Amino acid sequence: MDYRSQTVWHIINWKDYIDGPFDSYESALTEAMFLGYENRPQPQVKRLARDFYQYRAPYNKQEKWWPTFWICTEEAALKRGIPASRLRPSFEQTAA
């Protein structure tokens, strides 16, 4: 069993909590690919550190931006200097 499937994973970006928690890296990546409208045969995933990955979704022509999601554990995010508050859904997200 892969150690990545034994921890709690989150999807965040440079300013927001996106989704989570997930019970495995694979399930978090699957959700990020869904959110990013993935249509390529091989998604663009880059390992930035242990338990911290960057997923670049395809360019969104309608919104004119290239979404980037970070898939990470809380421990890995804190080591990279991301505030703990970003690893929790905001009130607006939980109320929706």
Stockholm file with secondary structure:
# STOCKHOLM 1.0

chainA/1-96         MDYRSQTVWHIINWKDYIDGPFDSYESALTEAMFLGYENRPQPQVKRLARDFYQYRAPYNKQEKWWPTFWICTEEAALKRGIPASRLRPSFEQTAA
#=GR chainA/1-96 SS CCGGGGSCEEEECSSCEEEEEESSHHHHHHHHHHHTTCCSSSCEEEEEETTEEEEECCCBTTTTBCCEEEEEEHHHHHHTTCCGGGGSCCHHHHHC
#=GC SS_cons        CCGGGGSCEEEECSSCEEEEEESSHHHHHHHHHHHTTCCSSSCEEEEEETTEEEEECCCBTTTTBCCEEEEEEHHHHHHTTCCGGGGSCCHHHHHC
//
